[in-house]
Amino acid sequence: MPWAQSNSSGVPYPQALLCVLLIGSGLVFALRGPVRAIRDTSINDLVSPYAQAVAWVHGVDPYSADSLLTFWPKQGISYHPDPHQIKDRSLLLKHGIPRAYPLTCFVILAPFTALSWPLFKSLSVLLTVIFFMAAVRCLISITRSRMKAGLALTISALLLAPFQTGIATCNLTIIAVELAIIAIWADLAKKQFVAGILIALCIALKPQIGAGLFIYYLVRRNWRTSGTALVATILIACLGVVRLNQAHTEWIANYVTDNRALVSTGVLGDFTDKNPTRFGLVNLQVAVFPVFRNREETNISVLALCSILVAAWFFLMRKPSGSSNSLLPVSVISVLSLIPIYHRFYDAALLIIPISYLLNNLNKKSDKPTLIALASSAFFIVPGGSLLYVLRDRGVIPIRLTVQGWWNSLVMAHAAWCLFFLAGTLLYLMAMDISRRPMDVVPNSH
């Protein structure tokens, strides 16, 4: 249907349709995100860092299971750790608690630990939703989207399942992603100091989310933004270490143990068969492991594949772009940062960055690769891995199929392959953007 075609009221059909979709997607977002978060009184992804931040404030080892038991919230939560789970380490091995968040995360959360757990949780959900709206508004501003494109971008953000899942579980990843997006806008608005501080906060909360953005500004030689981010991150880290040193608290050994439990003992980040929820991961190892059935060979293969993509990105970054839009190279590094290291499904909320670029690029000459990239992103509208788990448990998917290597690699781990192909397609678009550069274009620099 042509965009110019109107109904009897004079409103273009697509615009009216987008308005209806906006209302519907807003309801879906609210019900699957913040409403679930507020109603759920069981264990979530925020309670552990909250208790660990309280422990840090008291100068106690935040990575000790005993400390976690001591500072666990007494009200507003239905789950309370059993002391026996602390002694036999089953709480760590089965649930990954205490979490291996960096000390910088506890420094950021520390001022809010004066609040009770129910208030802290409610405030975190409220801030996440506010930052979400601010991040979407920033992306609309960055892409200079008109009304229809802005509506399409807003709908895409609302429907993106990683946002819904992350907010529902109160995961700090979502706030980190939102801060990263606002930082991109701040830098383009010539507010480099603000951008640097926001990137530092992002790195402090979730290093694997903020690192890609920091690398981008470093490669671009944007010294004000990258320098501010580096100095602020170091200061936050020093504060985290100094507090525990003042209390003469040993914490490194438990931190190493928690990290080892995260990635190699069948909990959360382990991509092997030891982890029954491994298909909730989006890093490429979970898709490659069924092929090799060997942890070391899997890591080497993923490292080789990612090295090629990263090398291509660095090479293209040295070339002057054919446009002034910096969102494309940021989109590439955002996707690349999800592929080689531990990332769960909600970390893919970063995809809203390339989606915003792709939606704005639809009317350009490179429609076919843009549509391919959008199709890869569309798989994240639903939590595919969780849906497949449910279908398997209900007997819809035969058990004999779920033990096949090709099924686990291509179907169960489809999200990881989608990210890999999305990164390749974005690199192609980046190369095409460079090839369209007029001969007299002077490279942008800050």
N, C-alpha and C positions, 0 to 999 in steps of 0.2 A: 504494500500500500504506500503510495507516495507520501512524503512528509508534508507536502503542501495541501493534501486533500483534507477538507474540513467537514464536520457534521453540521447540523442545522444551527447549532449555537455558535458556530464560527470558531470553535476550538479544534485544532488539529487532532486527528485521531491518535497519533502516536503520543502526543503530549498528554492527552486525557488518559490514555492507557498507562503511561508512565506514572501519572498521579495516583491511579488506582493501585499499581504495583508498589508504589512508595508506601501507601497506607498498609497494604498487606505485608510487605517486607518488614515494615516497622513493628507490626504486631508479632510477627514471627521472631524478630530480633529480641523484642521485649520478653516474650514468653520463654524462649530458649536460652536467653542470656541472663539479664539482671533478675527477673522474677524467679528463675530457678535458683540463682545464687542466694537470694534473700530467704527463700522458703527452706532451703536445705540446711539442716542443722547437724548433719553428719560431718565426717572429716573431709576437708578440701585441701587445695594446694597452698592456701595462705596460712593455715593454722601453724604449720611447722616453722616457716620463717618468722611468724609473729612470736612464737615461744622462744625461738633462737635469738631474736632481736632483744627480747626481755632478758635472756641470759647474758647476752653481750653487755647490755646496760649495767647489769650487776657484776660484770667482770668475771663471769663464769664461762667455761668452755661451751660455746654454742653448738659444737658438733658432738657433744657427749649425750648419749641416750638418757643418762641419769639427770642431766640438766633439763632435758626436754620434759621428762616426767615431772620435775619440780615446778617448772614454769608453764606447764600446760594449762590452758584456760579452764577455769572452774565452772563457768556458766556460759550459756548460749551455744553449747555444742553437746551433742548426744554421745559422741565417741570419746572415751578416755582410755589411754594405753594401759594395758595390764602390766604390772611390774614383772611378771614372768616373761612377757615379750621383750622386756628390756634386757633381762639376764641372758636369755638364749639368743638374743640378737635377731629374733624373727621379725620384730618391728622394722629393723633396718633392711633385712634381706627380702622381706615380702612387700613392704610398702615404701622402702627408700626413705624412711624417717629415722633420724633427722636428715633433712635435705642438705646437699653439698653446695648451698648458696655461698658465694664469696662473702668475706667480711664486709665488703663495701655495701652489700645489700642491707645488712643489719644496721649500718651507720645511717642509711637513708630512712629505714623504718623506725629507728630509735625514738625520734621525737613523738611519734604517734602511739608508742607503746604505753603512754600514760593513760590512754583510753582503754576501757574494758573491751574484751574481745567482741561482743555484739556491736558496740559502737565502731570499733576499728574495722570490722568486716563491712558494716553498712557504709562507712565513709569510703572504703576502698572501692566498693561497687559504684557508688555515686561518682567518685573521681574518674573511674574507668569510663563511665558513660559520658561524662563531660568532656574528657580528653578525646573520646571517640568522635564526638560531634566536632570538636575543634580540629582534629586530624583530617576529617573528611572535608571540612571547610577549607583547610590549608591546601589539600590536594586540588580542590576546585579552583582555588586561587592560582596555584602553581601552573595548572594546565590551561588556565584562562577559559574554562569551559562555560559555554552558554547554558541556557536553562535546561534544554533537553539532555545535553551531555552531562550537566551537573546532576540532574535527576537520575540518569543512568548510573553514574558513579556512586551516588548515595545508595541506590537500590543494591548495587553490587556489594558495597561495604556491609550493608545490613544483612544481606543473604549469605555472606561469606561465613561458612561454618566454623572456621578457626576462631573468629571473633566471638561467636555465640558460645562455643565450648569453653574458650579461655575465660570469658566473663562468668559463665555458670560455675566453673571450678575455682574462681577467684585467683587465677594464675597471674603472677606479676609480669609474665611475658607480654600481655596485652597492653599494659601501661607503658612498657619499654618500647613496643612498636609505635604506639601513639606519640610518645616523646620523640622518637626518631623522625617521624613524619613532620611534626611541628618544627624540629630542628632544621630540616631541609627547607621549609618555608622561611624560617628566620634567617638562614644564610642568604637565600635569594633576595630577601628584603633588606640586605646589608646590615643585619644584626648579628654579626659574627660572634660576638661575645656570648650572646644569648644562645646561639646555636651550639657553641662549644660546651656551655654548661649543660644544655639539654642532652647532648651526646654523652657527656660524662655521667649524667644521671642514668641514662639508658645502659651504658656499660656497667655501671655500679649495680644495677638491678639484674641485668641479664647480659653478661659479656658477649655471648655468642650472637646476640641480636645487635648490639651496638658496634661490634668490631668492624663489620663490613662497611658501615657508614664512615667510621673513623678512617679506614684505609682509603676510601674514596677521596676524602678531603686531603689526605696526606699525598696521594698520587697526583691530585690536582694542584698540589702546592698551595693550597689555601691555608697558609700558616696561622692566620688569626683563629680560624675555626678549629683546626686540628690541634694547634698549640694550646688553646684554651681548654679543649677537651682533655688533652694529655695531662696538663698541669692539675686540672680539677680532679681527674681520676686518681692521680698520684696522691693528692692531698686527702681525698676520701679514704684511700687504701691505708695511708699512714695513720689516719685517725683510728681506723679499725684495729690496726696492729698495736698502736700505742696504748689503747684502752686495756687490752688484755695483758700487755707487758707490764703496765702499772700494777695490775692485780696479780702479777707473777703466775699467770695462767698458761698452762701448756695446752695447745690446741691443734698443732700441726699434725700430730699422729692420727688423731680422730678425723681430721679433715681429709687426710689421705685415705683412711679407711672408708669414709663415706663416699668418696669419689670412686673408689674401687668397687664398692657395692652398687654404685649407680650404673656402671658400664660393663661389669664383667661377672656378676653373680646372679643373673636371672632377674634383675629388678630394673624396671623403668627403661634404662638406656641400653640394655643388652639386646643386640640384634640377632642373637642365636636362638635355637629352639628352647633354651633354658627359660626364656621370657615368654610366657603365654600371651602377653599383650604387646608383643613386638611390632605388630602391624599398626599400632598407633604411632609408630615412628615414621618420619618422612625422610630421614637421611638415606642415602643410596645403599648403604651396607645391608639394610633389611631386604632389599630387592636382589642384591647380588649374592648374598649368603646361600640361598637355596641352590644356586648353581655350583658353587665351589665346596660348600659344606665345611669350610675351614676358615677360622677367624682371621688368621694372618694373611692368607691369600685374598680374602675378601677385602681387607683393609688396603692391601697393596693395589688391587685392581681399582678400587674406588679412588685411591690417591692418584693413580695414573690418569684415570678419566678426568678427574677434577683438575689436575695439573694442566691438562691440555686446555680446558675451558678458561681457567684462571690466566694462563699465559696468553690466550687469545684476547682476553679482556684487557690485560696490561698493554698488549701491543696496540689494540684499538684506542686505548686511552691516550696514547702518545700522538695519535693523529688528530688534526683539527676536525671538529664536527661540522656538518653541513647546516646545523641549526643551533640556536641558542638554548635549546631545551636540554637541561642537564638531567632530567628525570630518567632518560633511557639508560645511561651508564649506571645511575644509582639503582635502577630496577635490576640490571644484570647482576651487580654485586650483591644485592639483597637476595636474589634467588640462589646465586652461587654459595652464599654463606649458609644456606639450608642443606646443601647436598653432602658435604664430606664429614660433618661432625654431628654429634647427638642433637636431635631436634624432635620434639613431639608435634602432633598434629596442629595444636593451637599456635605453634611458632610460625606456621604458614600464614598467619595474619599479615605477615610482611608482603604477601602477594597483592595486597591492595595498592601497593606502589606501582608495580608493573601494570596492573589492571587499569589504573587511572591513566597511565601513558597510552596503553593500547586502545582504550575507548576513545581517547582524544585523537588517536592516529587512524581511526577507521576510514575516514574520508580521504586519506592520503593515497599515493600510488601503490603502496605496499600492502594492499588489503588482504591478499591471500596469506602471507606469513603472519599478519596481525590476527586474522581469524583463527589460524592454527594455534597461536599463542593463547588467545582467549579461550579456545576450546580446551587447552591443557589446564588453564586456570579454572574452568567451569567445573572440573571434577571436585573442587574444594567447596562447592556450594552445599554438598552433603558430606557428613563424616563417613566416607566410604568404608574405611577399615572397620569401624564400629558396626555399621550396617551389615557387613559381610559376617562379622562375628555373630550377630543376632540370627541371621539366616542360617548359619551353620548350626548354632545351638538348637534352633527350632526344627532341624532336620530338612530344611529346604535345600540346602547344599549337602550332597552325599559326603559322608565321612571319608570314603576312599579317595575322593577328589582333593580333600584338604591336605592330604599327605603327599601329593604330587609336587615335585620341585617346580615345574613350570607354572602350576597354579599359584603357589605361594609367591613366586617371583613376579609374575605378570599381573595377576589379579589381586591377590591380597595386598601386595606392595605396590599397587598401581600409582599411589600418590607420589612415591619416590621417583618413578619413571616419568611421571608428568612434570615434576620439577626439573628433571634432567633435560627433557625435550624442550621445556619452556626456556631454560637457560640457553640452549643452543639456538632456538628461534630468536630470542632477544639479541644474542650476539650477531646473528645474521642481519637483523634490523639495524643494529649499531653499525655494522660494516656498510650497509646500504646508505645509511645517513651520512657516513663519511664520504662515500663515493659521489654523493650529490653536492658536495661542497664546492662552491664557486672558487676559482683560483685566487680571488682577491680577499677571501675571508681571512681575518686575522684571529688566531686562537684566543678564546676568552681566558682571562686570568684575573685573580683577585689581587 
